[in-house]
Amino acid sequence: MAFLIFFALLIGALAAYSAWTGFRVARLFPPSGEFITLDGEFEGLRLHYVEQGQARPGIAPAILIHGASGNLRDMQESLLPELARDTRVVAFDRPGHGWSGRGNHPDIANPAVQARALRMAAQKLGLEKPVLLGHSWGASVAAAWALDAPDEISGLLPLSGALYPWKGSVSWYHSVVRMPLAGPVFVRTLMVPGGKLLSTKGIAVNFHPNEAPAGYAERIGLSLLFRPSHFRANSEDTSSLKSYLALQSLRYDKIEVPTIVITGNADYTVSPKLHSYAFHNAVRGSELIKLKGTGHMPHHVRREIVVDAVLRLARGERPRASEVTIHEDGRVEVRPRA
């Protein structure tokens, strides 16, 4: 009996601590942009976005799509300010992430469905034929957009993209989150303290072998992830992605929009060989840029190269149909496509 009382008090204390922390995090990292509400298929879905820069003749706008376990602040702290010097740039919080609502669509974890939601938002914002950059999980959204509405975009840039099904399973806690009773208790009691313990290691793994920028977790508001609604959305997206990619990846040879693929050759989060190299081989006329000694976060570590690639697509320049290897010392090797 004493144990049950102690357990109940512990659960209550953890729930109270998590609720208080969630309130505090929301105050520390409030929405940094604007909101747009969708209709039709996504009736009532409210998406958060940040916009910078101005449209210029001859330069297409750009849309930046973040990956898993993150939000648009990752793009604000890397590519958005740089690109905004030359064109109009919009970064979205994907549905359920950051400050975007999840909505009521039954298949919202599908990258193709998220692509349709962002397409609707882009149309409402008057973004004509943008260049799409998707990082990691977000690359699957950008690829789906290129498959389903190629005439609406000027170019595609998967960055360290998760684009094909892979062997193995996702982290154990994603299975717990999906459990009917244990899941809600788990995200409301253990994710906040657990997230604090795991986030430092997670950042180091994502950036390895490179160093993460000082204060990275605070600059991107990583703590937003551990709110129950955000963590559930992220878990659903992560757990479902492989099954969606099993079908989506069969169509990549149909992509005809100008495409530049960028990956670090030392990415141990998303295998370059399984994803980026294979995607380059599937998409005719695409350019593959391999960054030697770079991990999963090229937009922070080799920012100038990513910015240059986006702007080349935005200016209507054709990708080089080749593999370009850029070494840490700046040396460049170009191998024409066979």
C-alpha positions in Angstrom: 0.0 0.0 0.0 2.8 2.4 0.9 4.5 1.6 -2.4 1.3 2.4 -4.3 0.9 5.7 -2.5 4.6 6.6 -3.2 4.1 5.6 -6.9 1.0 7.8 -7.2 2.8 10.7 -5.6 5.8 10.3 -7.9 3.6 10.2 -11.0 1.7 13.3 -9.8 4.9 15.1 -9.1 6.3 14.2 -12.5 3.1 15.3 -14.2 3.1 18.6 -12.3 6.8 19.2 -13.1 6.2 18.4 -16.8 3.1 20.7 -17.0 5.0 23.6 -15.3 8.0 23.1 -17.6 5.8 23.1 -20.7 4.3 26.4 -19.6 7.7 27.8 -18.9 9.0 26.6 -22.3 6.1 28.2 -24.1 7.0 31.5 -22.4 10.7 31.2 -23.3 10.1 30.2 -26.9 6.9 31.9 -28.1 5.9 31.9 -31.8 8.5 33.9 -33.8 6.4 34.3 -36.9 2.8 34.4 -38.2 0.0 31.9 -38.6 -2.1 30.9 -41.6 -5.2 28.8 -41.3 -6.0 26.3 -44.0 -9.4 25.1 -45.4 -10.7 22.3 -47.6 -9.0 19.0 -46.9 -7.2 20.7 -44.0 -10.1 22.7 -42.6 -9.0 24.6 -39.5 -5.3 23.5 -39.6 -3.2 26.4 -38.3 0.4 26.5 -39.5 3.1 28.7 -38.1 5.7 30.2 -40.4 8.5 32.8 -40.5 9.1 34.9 -43.6 12.1 37.1 -44.5 13.4 38.8 -47.7 11.7 40.2 -50.7 10.8 38.7 -54.1 13.2 39.7 -56.8 12.8 39.4 -60.6 14.5 36.3 -61.9 14.9 34.7 -58.5 12.4 32.2 -57.2 11.3 32.2 -53.6 12.5 29.4 -51.3 10.6 27.2 -48.8 12.6 25.6 -46.0 11.2 22.4 -44.4 12.7 21.2 -41.1 13.4 17.6 -40.1 12.3 15.4 -37.2 12.6 16.4 -33.5 12.9 20.1 -34.5 11.0 23.2 -35.6 11.5 26.1 -38.0 14.0 27.8 -35.6 16.6 25.4 -36.9 16.2 27.1 -40.3 16.1 30.6 -38.7 19.4 29.9 -37.1 21.1 28.7 -40.3 19.8 29.3 -43.8 16.9 31.7 -43.6 18.8 35.0 -42.9 21.4 34.1 -45.6 18.9 33.3 -48.3 16.8 36.3 -47.4 19.5 38.6 -48.7 18.7 37.5 -52.2 15.1 36.3 -52.3 11.9 35.8 -50.3 12.2 32.9 -47.9 9.5 31.1 -45.8 10.2 28.4 -43.2 7.3 26.4 -41.9 6.7 24.5 -38.7 5.5 21.1 -40.0 2.0 20.0 -38.8 2.2 19.3 -35.0 5.7 20.7 -34.7 6.9 23.9 -33.1 3.8 26.1 -33.0 1.8 24.5 -35.9 -1.3 22.6 -35.1 -1.6 19.0 -36.0 -5.1 19.2 -37.5 -7.7 16.5 -38.0 -6.4 14.8 -41.2 -6.3 11.0 -40.5 -3.1 10.6 -42.5 -1.2 13.7 -41.5 2.0 11.6 -40.7 2.2 10.9 -44.5 4.9 13.1 -46.1 2.7 13.5 -49.1 -0.2 14.8 -47.0 2.1 17.2 -45.2 3.3 18.4 -48.6 -0.3 19.1 -49.7 -0.8 21.2 -46.5 2.3 23.2 -47.1 1.4 23.6 -50.8 -1.9 25.1 -49.7 -0.2 27.4 -47.3 2.3 28.5 -50.0 -0.5 29.3 -52.4 -2.3 31.4 -49.8 0.9 33.3 -49.2 1.5 33.9 -52.9 4.7 31.9 -53.1 5.0 31.3 -56.9 7.2 28.4 -58.1 9.4 28.2 -55.0 12.6 26.2 -54.5 12.0 23.5 -51.9 14.7 22.6 -49.4 13.8 19.7 -47.0 16.2 18.6 -44.3 16.2 15.0 -43.0 12.5 14.0 -42.5 11.5 17.2 -44.3 13.2 16.0 -47.5 10.5 13.3 -47.8 7.9 16.1 -47.8 9.8 18.1 -50.5 10.2 15.0 -52.6 6.5 14.2 -52.3 5.7 17.8 -53.4 8.0 17.4 -56.4 6.3 14.2 -57.4 2.7 15.4 -57.0 3.0 19.1 -58.2 6.2 19.4 -60.3 4.8 22.4 -62.2 4.4 24.4 -59.0 8.1 24.5 -58.0 11.4 25.7 -59.5 13.7 23.2 -57.9 14.3 20.6 -55.2 17.0 20.3 -52.7 17.0 17.3 -50.3 19.5 18.0 -47.6 20.7 15.0 -45.6 17.4 13.5 -46.7 15.5 10.5 -45.3 14.1 9.3 -48.6 14.1 5.5 -48.6 13.0 2.7 -46.2 15.8 1.4 -44.0 16.6 -1.7 -42.0 16.0 -1.8 -38.3 13.4 0.0 -36.1 13.0 3.4 -34.5 13.9 4.2 -30.9 12.0 2.2 -28.3 10.1 5.2 -26.8 8.2 5.7 -30.0 6.5 2.4 -29.4 5.6 3.4 -25.9 4.1 6.7 -27.0 1.6 4.7 -29.2 0.3 2.6 -26.4 -3.3 3.4 -25.4 -2.8 3.9 -21.7 1.0 4.0 -21.1 1.6 6.5 -24.0 -0.3 9.5 -22.5 1.2 8.8 -19.1 4.7 8.5 -20.6 4.6 11.8 -22.5 3.0 13.7 -19.6 5.5 12.5 -16.9 8.8 11.2 -18.2 9.5 13.0 -21.5 10.4 16.3 -19.9 13.1 15.0 -17.5 14.1 12.3 -20.0 14.4 14.9 -22.8 16.7 17.0 -20.7 19.0 14.0 -20.2 18.9 12.9 -23.8 19.0 16.1 -25.7 22.7 16.9 -25.2 23.7 13.5 -26.5 21.2 13.7 -29.3 22.6 17.0 -30.5 26.2 15.7 -30.4 25.2 12.6 -32.4 23.4 14.7 -35.1 26.4 17.0 -35.6 29.1 14.4 -35.3 31.9 14.6 -36.3 31.4 18.3 -36.3 30.8 20.5 -33.3 27.3 21.9 -32.6 27.1 25.7 -32.4 27.3 27.1 -28.9 23.9 27.2 -27.3 22.2 25.3 -30.1 19.5 23.7 -28.0 18.4 27.1 -26.7 18.7 28.9 -30.0 16.3 26.5 -31.7 14.0 26.0 -28.7 14.6 22.3 -28.6 12.6 22.1 -25.4 9.4 22.7 -27.4 9.8 19.1 -28.6 9.1 17.6 -25.2 5.6 19.1 -24.8 3.1 16.2 -25.1 1.4 17.3 -28.3 4.7 18.0 -30.1 6.4 14.8 -29.0 3.3 12.7 -30.0 3.4 14.3 -33.5 7.1 13.7 -33.8 6.8 10.1 -32.7 4.0 9.4 -35.1 5.9 10.9 -38.0 9.1 9.0 -37.1 7.4 5.7 -36.6 5.4 5.9 -39.8 7.9 7.2 -42.2 9.5 4.0 -43.3 6.2 2.5 -44.5 5.3 5.6 -46.5 8.7 5.8 -48.1 8.4 2.2 -49.2 5.8 3.3 -51.7 6.9 6.9 -52.3 10.5 5.9 -53.2 9.3 3.7 -56.1 8.3 6.9 -58.0 11.5 8.9 -57.7 12.6 8.2 -61.2 9.5 10.3 -62.3 11.0 13.5 -60.7 11.9 15.9 -63.5 12.4 19.2 -61.6 15.9 20.6 -61.3 17.4 18.8 -58.3 20.5 19.2 -56.2 21.1 16.6 -53.5 23.5 17.6 -50.6 24.8 15.2 -47.9 27.7 14.9 -45.6 29.7 11.8 -46.2 30.1 11.3 -42.4 26.3 11.4 -41.7 25.6 8.6 -39.2 22.0 9.7 -38.6 20.7 9.2 -42.1 22.9 7.0 -44.3 24.2 9.0 -47.3 24.5 5.8 -49.4 21.1 4.5 -48.7 19.3 7.8 -49.1 21.1 10.7 -50.9 23.3 8.6 -53.2 20.3 6.4 -54.2 18.1 9.4 -54.8 20.7 11.0 -57.0 20.9 7.8 -59.0 17.1 7.7 -59.4 16.5 11.4 -60.4 17.8 12.0 -64.0 19.9 15.1 -64.4 20.4 15.7 -60.6 23.5 17.0 -59.0 25.0 15.3 -55.9 27.2 17.3 -53.6 29.2 15.2 -51.1 30.7 17.1 -48.2 33.7 15.4 -46.8 34.0 15.3 -43.0 30.4 16.6 -42.5 27.7 15.0 -40.5 23.9 15.4 -40.6 23.8 19.2 -40.3 25.4 20.7 -43.4 23.1 23.8 -43.2 25.0 24.8 -40.0 28.4 23.4 -40.7 28.8 24.1 -44.5 26.1 26.8 -44.8 27.7 28.7 -47.7 27.5 25.6 -49.9 23.9 24.9 -49.2 23.0 28.6 -49.7 24.8 28.6 -53.1 22.9 25.5 -54.2 19.5 27.0 -53.3 20.2 30.2 -55.1 21.5 28.5 -58.2 18.1 26.7 -58.4 16.3 29.9 -57.6 18.0 31.7 -60.5 17.0 28.9 -62.9 20.5 27.5 -63.3 20.6 23.9 -64.4 22.2 21.5 -61.9 25.5 19.9 -62.9 24.7 16.4 -63.9 27.6 15.1 -61.8 28.9 14.1 -58.4 30.7 17.0 -56.7 32.9 16.1 -53.7 34.0 19.1 -51.6 36.8 18.4 -49.1 37.3 20.0 -45.7 40.2 22.1 -47.1 38.0 23.4 -49.9 39.3 21.1 -52.7 36.6 20.2 -55.2 36.4 17.0 -57.3 33.8 16.7 -60.0 32.9 13.4 -61.5 30.6 13.5 -64.5 27.5 11.3 -64.3 27.8 8.1 -66.2 
